[in-house]
Structures are given as C-alpha cells and as structure tokens.
C-alpha cells in the first residue's frame, strides 16, 4: 500500500499535468488557432491593399511631368495645337513610359485627342475604341472635377489624379484620369474647368501573376468578389465590364493551424516524450514566426523602396527628413536627368530601366554613408545631405554632375546623359519638409532653364507645396 501511494504521489502530478495539457490542446482549435490566423489574415490584407495604393500613387505622380506644365495649358486649353499635343503628350507618354493609351477631354468634356499604341491596338480592352475606353474613365473624371472645384494651395500645385484597375477577360489595365494644371501660372485655363488626361497602362502577364509575384502571395487569383471562398484572403482591386467588383484573393498564411496540425499527433501519441515534443513544437513555432517576420519585412521594404533601383521611395521622405533635420544642418538636393527621354525613345524601355539602375548605383557609391538617396519617380531623384553646409553640398553636387555625365554602357551601347541639381538648405527644425523640397524644386527648375548639368541653390519661403508621407 505504501509503495502504491508513493507511486501515485510521483505519477499523479504528471498524469494530471498531461491531462491538463491534452485538454488545453483540445481547446486550442476552438479558441486560439482561428483567432491568431484571422488576425494575421487581416494584417496581410491591409498590407497588400496599402502596397497596391502606393504603386498606383507612384504611377499618378509620374504623370505630373506632362500634366503640371504651363505649356500644356497653353497648347491644349488656350489654343488647341494638335501637332504639339501629339508630339509632347501622346507620343511622349507612350514612348517614354508604360502608358499605351492616351486621350484628352476639354473643359466641356469633349474628346479632343486620342492615341493608342499599335502593340495593344487589338487587345480586348483597347479594341473597343478610344470613345469606349474614355467612357470607362467617366467616374474618375467626375472625381477629378469634384476635387478641381475645391480649394487649392498657392504655388506649384499638387497632382489631381484618380485611378482604377479594369479587367476584361484576361486583359487588366490601370486607368488614370489626371487634371492638367499650370506650374508657374504663365498660362491658365480659359474657363473654370481645365482639360483632363486619360491614360491606360496594361498590366504585364496575368493580373494575378503580376500582383502575386509583387507581393509574395500564395496561389493568387483574380475573380468576382462575390465568388471568393470564405477561407481565402481578399482585396477588392478592380471592376469588371459589367461593373462587378473584382477581387485579388490568395491562400493566407495559417501558421497557428499548421503548428497545431504538426504538434497534435506528438501530444497524443508520444506522451512518453512530451517534453521533447514540446521543444519540437516551440522550434516549429519559431520557424513560423521567423518566416512571418521575414515576409513582413520584404513587404514593408517593397512598400518603402523603389522596385527598380532599390532606392528609398517618396513614402520615406518625410520621416527621413524629420530624423536628419533634428540632428543639425541639412541640405536637400533634387536632381533630374538630362536627355533621359531621348534614350527611352531611341533604345526602348528596357534600356531606360537599365540606365536608371546604373544611375542609382553611381549615386549610392558617390554619396556618403550618412546621406539618404531617393528615387521620386521617372528620372527624378533626391538626396538628403546631413551635417554639411550649402556651399559644400553645391561642390559635391557639381562632382556628382561630372560623375553622372560619364558614359554608360548598356546592352553593348554607349549612352550619355547629364543631370541638373536644385539645392535648398535646412538650418535647425524651423524649415518644414514641404518648404525645403519646394525650394529645391524651384532651384532645379532654374537649373534646367540654364542648360544641361547645372547646379542651383534657393532660399526658402514659408509656402508648403509638396506633401510626403
């Protein structure tokens, strides 16, 4: 009896502990697993939706090179010049960007110009004709007009643009409506309504392949939102031909359920090695958590860095400016490549992309470790130079001009471009990010007017223009 009592005292607590553990494992599927996986799914849906919005914003910003331009107002609105419009808007956009369709509506809403690239002329979306494609953008134009009627700040205007993705069969297109605006008010619209640019960018390959690869999604597919199964994560991204919402869906990560599936057999069948099974489960969970952290890091990096050059993008400008300006003096340098559009026209987009990568490599190598280099869009870059005077920054930018103007070899072809710089100085924390970049933009505009490879500085006035963040 004493021996049995001793054995019970020794084995009883272990048996009770095992029973409690088994009961806890049995309760996990009903309480913990579903909740953890649902939270992760919601977080991933939010990140994907935000990344798609950032990508569309980058496309809209790139269009400002054509829409925020005094000459566009003069040649399209004040006195319509078809030859100028075709050369500087239609052929320029199609030749130097991924845009493959362009149309323009005047202030009365009439279609006054359209151009479709020959390579997409017979694709389902574009084969319907310019009138139908332009009509598809009706809701976007209404949104542009609504914002046009609101109050706008003084100075160089912010872009007014709205976009949506449309799907017809397997043909997916990013459709954008952008308002033409004056930059320095040398020409203004005749009436209350300015012309509107309609542009369409085909999405290469299938939409699910493009977005799935870009955002690292498992089993991505695109279809009517109403038909997506409840167990798949989803984000509404487009409209079908009948106005039906189209959703990007994918198989969400389920680390909690996967962990449970792997650990339950061990907990039930290997009671003798319960501790070893527990350690094994912890290792699996660590791998799952590590995988999630790495995936989230990659997605966050994709959201804050330019996918072509690897440089920081516009979403990091405000935070980096705030961090560096609090440490002391700071110089903002904005630069624009001279002759890049001609390279795109003569050598094609692939060569242009390769050239931008080479420019980014030279900028990174020539800048100091404490400098932060950004690609703002198109052939526009910016550098934040901390702890340096305006005179020193001007000297360094002149050196960068010489470096960037040295020949490039791309696909066995020699290419030569230049760079113009505009600089503004930030002393202490009294100068805002918007104000500093406005000053640098104005200096860059003057540098471009002086000719190729110029460096200009500017004194800031308190008049915020561009917003980052």
C-alpha positions as CSV (number, residue, x, y, z in Angstrom):
1,X,0.0,0.0,0.0
2,X,2.8,2.4,0.9
3,X,4.6,1.7,-2.4
4,X,1.4,2.3,-4.4
5,X,0.8,5.5,-2.5
6,X,4.3,6.6,-3.3
7,X,3.9,5.8,-7.0
8,X,0.6,7.7,-7.0
9,X,2.3,10.7,-5.4
10,X,5.1,10.5,-8.0
11,X,2.9,9.7,-11.1
12,X,-0.2,11.6,-10.1
13,X,1.0,15.1,-10.7
14,X,2.5,14.0,-14.0
15,X,-0.8,12.4,-15.1
16,X,-2.8,15.5,-14.0
17,X,-0.3,17.7,-15.9
18,X,-0.6,15.5,-19.0
19,X,-4.4,15.6,-18.8
20,X,-4.4,19.4,-18.4
21,X,-2.1,19.7,-21.4
22,X,-4.3,17.4,-23.5
23,X,-7.4,19.4,-22.5
24,X,-5.6,22.6,-23.4
25,X,-4.5,21.2,-26.8
26,X,-8.1,20.1,-27.5
27,X,-9.4,23.6,-26.6
28,X,-6.8,25.4,-28.9
29,X,-8.7,24.7,-32.2
30,X,-11.8,26.4,-30.8
31,X,-10.2,29.5,-29.2
32,X,-6.6,30.2,-30.2
33,X,-5.9,28.9,-33.7
34,X,-8.7,30.5,-35.6
35,X,-8.3,33.9,-33.8
36,X,-4.5,34.1,-34.5
37,X,-4.9,33.1,-38.1
38,X,-7.7,35.6,-38.6
39,X,-5.6,38.4,-37.2
40,X,-2.7,37.5,-39.5
41,X,-5.0,37.4,-42.5
42,X,-6.5,40.8,-41.7
43,X,-3.0,42.2,-41.3
44,X,-1.8,40.7,-44.6
45,X,-4.9,42.1,-46.4
46,X,-4.2,45.6,-45.1
47,X,-0.6,45.4,-46.2
48,X,-1.5,44.2,-49.7
49,X,-4.1,46.9,-50.1
50,X,-1.7,49.6,-48.9
51,X,1.0,48.4,-51.3
52,X,-1.4,48.4,-54.3
53,X,-2.3,52.0,-53.3
54,X,1.3,53.0,-53.1
55,X,2.1,51.5,-56.6
56,X,-0.9,53.4,-58.1
57,X,0.2,56.7,-56.4
58,X,3.7,56.3,-57.9
59,X,2.1,55.9,-61.4
60,X,-0.1,59.0,-60.8
61,X,2.9,61.1,-59.6
62,X,4.9,60.1,-62.7
63,X,2.2,61.7,-64.9
64,X,2.8,65.1,-63.4
65,X,5.7,65.6,-65.8
66,X,3.1,66.0,-68.5
67,X,0.0,67.4,-66.6
68,X,1.6,70.0,-64.4
69,X,3.0,72.2,-67.1
70,X,2.2,75.7,-68.3
71,X,2.8,74.8,-71.9
72,X,0.2,72.0,-71.7
73,X,-2.4,74.5,-70.7
74,X,-1.4,76.9,-73.4
75,X,-1.3,74.3,-76.2
76,X,-4.3,72.2,-75.2
77,X,-6.7,74.6,-73.5
78,X,-5.9,78.2,-74.5
79,X,-5.4,77.4,-78.2
80,X,-5.5,73.7,-79.2
81,X,-2.4,72.6,-81.1
82,X,-2.9,69.1,-82.4
83,X,0.6,68.7,-83.7
84,X,2.1,69.8,-80.3
85,X,-0.3,67.7,-78.4
86,X,0.5,64.6,-80.4
87,X,4.3,65.1,-80.1
88,X,4.6,66.3,-76.5
89,X,1.7,64.3,-74.8
90,X,0.6,61.4,-76.9
91,X,3.9,60.2,-78.5
92,X,6.0,61.3,-75.5
93,X,3.9,59.4,-72.9
94,X,3.7,56.3,-75.0
95,X,7.3,56.5,-75.9
96,X,8.9,57.2,-72.5
97,X,6.6,55.3,-70.1
98,X,4.5,52.1,-69.9
99,X,1.4,54.1,-70.9
100,X,-0.2,52.6,-74.1
101,X,-3.3,54.7,-74.5
102,X,-3.8,58.5,-74.2
103,X,-6.9,60.6,-74.6
104,X,-7.7,64.2,-73.6
105,X,-11.1,65.7,-72.6
106,X,-11.5,69.5,-72.9
107,X,-13.2,71.6,-70.2
108,X,-16.6,70.8,-71.7
109,X,-16.0,67.1,-71.5
110,X,-15.5,66.6,-75.3
111,X,-12.9,64.1,-76.6
112,X,-10.4,66.3,-78.5
113,X,-7.4,63.9,-78.8
114,X,-6.6,60.2,-78.5
115,X,-3.8,57.9,-79.3
116,X,-3.4,54.1,-78.9
117,X,0.0,52.3,-79.3
118,X,0.0,49.8,-82.2
119,X,1.2,46.9,-80.0
120,X,-2.1,46.9,-77.9
121,X,-4.5,48.0,-80.7
122,X,-6.1,44.6,-80.9
123,X,-6.1,43.6,-77.3
124,X,-9.7,43.2,-75.9
125,X,-9.6,46.3,-73.7
126,X,-8.3,48.7,-76.4
127,X,-10.0,47.1,-79.4
128,X,-13.3,48.7,-78.2
129,X,-12.1,52.1,-79.4
130,X,-11.0,55.3,-77.8
131,X,-14.5,56.6,-77.1
132,X,-15.4,53.5,-75.1
133,X,-12.1,53.4,-73.2
134,X,-12.5,57.1,-72.3
135,X,-16.1,56.5,-71.2
136,X,-14.8,53.8,-68.8
137,X,-13.0,56.6,-67.0
138,X,-16.2,58.6,-66.5
139,X,-16.3,58.0,-62.8
140,X,-12.6,59.0,-62.5
141,X,-13.2,62.2,-64.4
142,X,-16.1,63.1,-62.1
143,X,-13.8,62.6,-59.1
144,X,-11.2,64.9,-60.7
145,X,-13.8,67.6,-61.4
146,X,-15.0,67.4,-57.8
147,X,-11.5,67.9,-56.4
148,X,-10.9,70.6,-59.0
149,X,-13.7,72.7,-57.6
150,X,-12.2,72.6,-54.1
151,X,-9.6,75.0,-52.6
152,X,-6.0,74.5,-53.7
153,X,-2.8,75.9,-52.1
154,X,-0.7,78.6,-53.7
155,X,2.5,77.7,-55.6
156,X,3.3,74.7,-57.7
157,X,0.1,72.6,-57.5
158,X,-0.2,69.1,-56.2
159,X,-1.4,66.4,-58.7
160,X,-5.1,65.8,-59.0
161,X,-5.5,62.2,-60.3
162,X,-7.7,59.2,-59.7
163,X,-7.1,55.6,-60.9
164,X,-8.7,52.2,-61.0
165,X,-7.9,48.8,-62.4
166,X,-10.3,47.4,-65.0
167,X,-10.4,43.7,-66.2
168,X,-11.9,42.5,-69.4
169,X,-11.3,38.8,-69.8
170,X,-7.6,38.2,-69.2
171,X,-6.8,41.9,-70.1
172,X,-6.1,44.0,-67.0
173,X,-5.4,47.8,-67.3
174,X,-4.6,50.6,-64.9
175,X,-6.8,53.5,-66.0
176,X,-6.0,57.0,-64.7
177,X,-7.6,60.4,-65.0
178,X,-5.3,63.4,-64.3
179,X,-6.0,67.2,-64.4
180,X,-3.8,69.5,-66.5
181,X,-2.6,72.3,-64.3
182,X,-0.2,75.3,-64.5
183,X,3.0,75.1,-62.6
184,X,4.2,78.7,-62.7
185,X,1.0,80.4,-64.0
186,X,2.4,81.6,-67.2
187,X,-0.7,80.1,-68.8
188,X,-4.1,79.5,-67.1
189,X,-7.2,77.7,-68.2
190,X,-9.8,79.8,-70.1
191,X,-12.7,78.6,-68.1
192,X,-13.5,77.0,-64.7
193,X,-12.6,73.5,-66.0
194,X,-9.1,72.5,-67.3
195,X,-8.5,69.6,-69.7
196,X,-8.2,66.1,-68.3
197,X,-5.7,63.4,-69.4
198,X,-6.9,59.8,-69.6
199,X,-4.1,57.2,-69.7
200,X,-4.1,53.4,-69.6
201,X,-1.2,51.1,-68.6
202,X,-1.6,47.4,-69.5
203,X,-0.5,45.2,-66.6
204,X,2.1,42.7,-68.0
205,X,1.0,39.0,-67.9
206,X,-2.0,38.0,-66.0
207,X,-3.1,40.3,-63.2
208,X,-2.9,37.6,-60.5
209,X,0.7,36.7,-61.7
210,X,1.7,40.4,-61.6
211,X,0.3,41.1,-58.1
212,X,1.1,37.7,-56.7
213,X,4.8,37.9,-57.5
214,X,5.0,41.6,-56.5
215,X,3.5,41.0,-53.0
216,X,4.7,37.4,-52.4
217,X,1.2,35.8,-52.4
218,X,0.5,32.1,-52.4
219,X,-2.0,30.8,-55.1
220,X,-3.1,34.3,-56.1
221,X,-6.1,34.6,-58.4
222,X,-8.5,37.4,-59.6
223,X,-12.2,36.9,-60.0
224,X,-15.6,38.3,-58.9
225,X,-15.5,39.3,-55.3
226,X,-18.8,37.5,-54.6
227,X,-17.4,34.2,-55.7
228,X,-14.2,34.2,-53.5
229,X,-14.4,31.4,-50.9
230,X,-14.5,32.4,-47.2
231,X,-11.2,30.7,-46.4
232,X,-9.2,32.9,-48.8
233,X,-7.8,36.3,-48.1
234,X,-9.0,39.1,-50.5
235,X,-8.7,42.7,-51.5
236,X,-11.0,44.4,-54.0
237,X,-8.8,45.8,-56.7
238,X,-10.8,46.2,-60.0
239,X,-14.1,46.5,-61.8
240,X,-15.3,44.0,-64.5
241,X,-17.0,45.0,-67.7
242,X,-20.5,44.9,-66.0
243,X,-19.4,47.0,-63.0
244,X,-18.9,43.8,-60.9
245,X,-16.2,44.2,-58.3
246,X,-13.1,42.0,-59.0
247,X,-11.1,40.8,-56.0
248,X,-7.5,39.6,-55.7
249,X,-7.6,36.5,-53.5
250,X,-4.9,34.3,-52.2
251,X,-4.3,31.4,-49.7
252,X,-3.5,33.2,-46.4
253,X,-0.7,32.1,-44.1
254,X,-2.0,29.8,-41.3
255,X,1.0,29.3,-39.0
256,X,-1.2,28.6,-36.0
257,X,-3.2,25.9,-37.7
258,X,-0.1,24.4,-39.3
259,X,1.6,24.3,-36.0
260,X,-1.4,22.6,-34.4
261,X,-1.6,20.0,-37.1
262,X,2.1,19.1,-36.6
263,X,2.1,19.1,-32.8
264,X,-1.2,17.3,-32.1
265,X,0.0,13.9,-33.1
266,X,3.0,14.2,-31.0
267,X,1.0,15.4,-28.0
268,X,-1.5,12.5,-28.3
269,X,0.8,9.6,-29.4
270,X,4.1,10.4,-27.8
271,X,3.2,11.1,-24.2
272,X,6.5,9.5,-23.0
273,X,8.4,12.2,-24.8
274,X,6.1,15.1,-24.0
275,X,8.9,17.4,-23.2
276,X,10.8,16.6,-26.4
277,X,7.5,17.1,-28.3
278,X,7.0,20.5,-26.6
279,X,10.6,21.6,-27.6
280,X,9.9,20.4,-31.1
281,X,6.7,22.5,-31.3
282,X,8.5,25.5,-30.0
283,X,11.1,25.1,-32.7
284,X,8.3,24.9,-35.4
285,X,6.6,28.0,-34.0
286,X,9.9,29.8,-34.1
287,X,10.4,28.9,-37.7
288,X,6.8,30.0,-38.5
289,X,7.3,33.3,-36.6
290,X,10.6,33.8,-38.4
291,X,9.0,33.1,-41.7
292,X,6.2,35.6,-41.0
293,X,8.7,38.3,-39.8
294,X,10.8,37.9,-43.0
295,X,7.8,38.0,-45.2
296,X,6.5,41.2,-43.5
297,X,10.0,42.7,-43.8
298,X,10.0,42.0,-47.5
299,X,6.5,43.5,-47.9
300,X,7.5,46.6,-45.9
301,X,10.6,47.0,-48.0
302,X,8.6,46.8,-51.2
303,X,6.2,49.5,-49.8
304,X,9.1,51.9,-49.0
305,X,11.6,51.3,-51.7
306,X,11.6,51.7,-55.5
307,X,11.3,48.2,-57.0
308,X,13.6,49.0,-60.0
309,X,16.6,50.7,-58.4
310,X,16.2,49.6,-54.7
311,X,16.5,53.2,-53.5
312,X,14.1,54.7,-50.9
313,X,10.9,56.0,-52.4
314,X,8.7,59.0,-51.7
315,X,6.9,57.4,-48.7
316,X,10.2,57.6,-46.6
317,X,11.0,61.2,-47.4
318,X,9.0,62.8,-44.6
319,X,10.3,60.5,-41.8
320,X,14.0,60.7,-43.0
321,X,13.8,64.5,-43.3
322,X,12.4,64.8,-39.8
323,X,15.1,62.4,-38.4
324,X,18.1,64.2,-40.1
325,X,16.9,67.8,-39.6
326,X,16.6,67.2,-35.9
327,X,20.3,66.2,-35.8
328,X,21.5,69.6,-37.2
329,X,22.0,71.3,-40.6
330,X,20.7,69.5,-43.6
331,X,20.8,70.1,-47.4
332,X,18.1,68.9,-49.8
333,X,19.2,68.2,-53.3
334,X,16.7,67.4,-56.1
335,X,18.1,66.2,-59.4
336,X,16.6,65.5,-62.8
337,X,18.4,63.5,-65.6
338,X,19.1,65.5,-68.8
339,X,18.5,63.6,-72.0
340,X,16.8,60.5,-70.5
341,X,13.7,60.7,-72.6
342,X,15.8,60.6,-75.7
343,X,17.4,57.4,-74.5
344,X,14.0,55.8,-74.0
345,X,12.9,56.9,-77.5
346,X,15.9,55.5,-79.3
347,X,16.8,52.4,-77.2
348,X,13.5,51.3,-75.6
349,X,12.1,50.9,-72.0
350,X,14.4,48.0,-71.1
351,X,17.5,50.1,-71.8
352,X,16.0,53.0,-70.0
353,X,15.3,50.9,-66.9
354,X,18.9,49.5,-67.0
355,X,20.2,53.1,-67.3
356,X,18.2,54.2,-64.2
357,X,19.7,51.3,-62.3
358,X,23.2,52.4,-63.3
359,X,22.5,56.0,-62.3
360,X,21.2,54.7,-58.9
361,X,24.4,52.6,-58.5
362,X,26.6,55.7,-59.1
363,X,24.6,57.9,-56.8
364,X,24.8,55.3,-54.0
365,X,28.6,54.8,-54.5
366,X,29.3,58.6,-54.6
367,X,27.2,59.7,-51.7
368,X,28.4,59.4,-48.1
369,X,27.1,56.7,-45.8
370,X,25.0,59.3,-43.8
371,X,23.3,60.6,-47.0
372,X,19.9,59.2,-48.0
373,X,19.2,58.8,-51.7
374,X,15.6,58.6,-53.1
375,X,14.0,57.9,-56.4
376,X,11.0,60.2,-56.5
377,X,9.6,58.8,-59.8
378,X,10.6,58.7,-63.5
379,X,14.0,60.2,-63.9
380,X,13.7,62.3,-60.7
381,X,16.0,61.7,-57.7
382,X,16.7,63.4,-54.4
383,X,19.5,63.3,-51.8
384,X,19.3,64.4,-48.2
385,X,22.8,65.5,-47.1
386,X,23.1,66.0,-43.3
387,X,25.8,67.9,-41.4
388,X,27.0,69.8,-44.5
389,X,26.9,73.5,-45.5
390,X,25.1,74.6,-48.6
391,X,28.5,75.6,-50.2
392,X,29.9,72.1,-49.6
393,X,26.7,70.5,-50.9
394,X,27.0,72.6,-54.0
395,X,30.5,71.4,-54.6
396,X,29.6,67.8,-54.1
397,X,26.7,68.1,-56.5
398,X,28.9,69.5,-59.1
399,X,31.1,66.4,-58.7
400,X,28.0,64.3,-59.0
401,X,27.2,66.1,-62.2
402,X,30.5,65.1,-63.7
403,X,30.2,61.5,-62.4
404,X,26.7,61.0,-63.8
405,X,27.6,62.6,-67.2
406,X,30.3,59.9,-67.8
407,X,29.3,57.4,-70.5
408,X,27.2,54.3,-69.6
409,X,27.4,51.0,-71.4
410,X,24.0,49.3,-71.6
411,X,23.5,46.2,-73.8
412,X,26.7,47.0,-75.7
413,X,25.5,50.5,-76.4
414,X,27.2,53.7,-75.1
415,X,24.8,56.2,-73.6
416,X,25.5,59.7,-72.3
417,X,23.2,61.7,-70.2
418,X,23.5,64.6,-67.8
419,X,22.0,65.8,-64.5
420,X,20.7,69.1,-63.2
421,X,20.6,69.8,-59.5
422,X,18.5,72.1,-57.3
423,X,19.5,72.7,-53.6
424,X,17.9,74.1,-50.5
425,X,19.4,74.4,-47.1
426,X,17.7,73.4,-43.8
427,X,19.0,75.1,-40.7
428,X,17.6,73.6,-37.5
429,X,14.0,72.4,-37.2
430,X,12.3,75.6,-38.4
431,X,12.2,74.6,-42.1
432,X,9.5,72.0,-43.0
433,X,9.9,69.1,-45.4
434,X,7.4,70.6,-47.8
435,X,9.1,74.0,-47.7
436,X,12.6,72.6,-48.2
437,X,11.6,70.5,-51.2
438,X,9.6,73.4,-52.7
439,X,12.8,75.5,-52.6
440,X,14.9,72.7,-54.1
441,X,12.3,72.2,-56.9
442,X,12.4,75.9,-57.7
443,X,16.2,75.8,-57.9
444,X,16.0,72.7,-60.1
445,X,13.6,74.4,-62.4
446,X,16.0,77.3,-62.8
447,X,18.9,74.9,-63.3
448,X,17.1,73.2,-66.1
449,X,16.4,76.6,-67.7
450,X,20.1,77.5,-67.6
451,X,21.1,74.4,-69.6
452,X,22.5,70.9,-69.1
453,X,24.4,69.9,-66.0
454,X,23.7,73.0,-63.9
455,X,23.6,73.3,-60.0
456,X,21.4,76.0,-58.5
457,X,20.6,76.9,-54.9
458,X,17.5,78.5,-53.5
459,X,16.4,80.5,-50.4
460,X,13.2,79.0,-48.9
461,X,10.0,80.9,-48.3
462,X,7.3,79.6,-46.0
463,X,4.9,78.2,-48.6
464,X,4.4,74.4,-48.4
465,X,3.7,72.7,-51.7
466,X,4.5,69.0,-51.8
467,X,3.5,66.5,-49.2
468,X,5.3,63.3,-48.5
469,X,4.3,60.5,-46.1
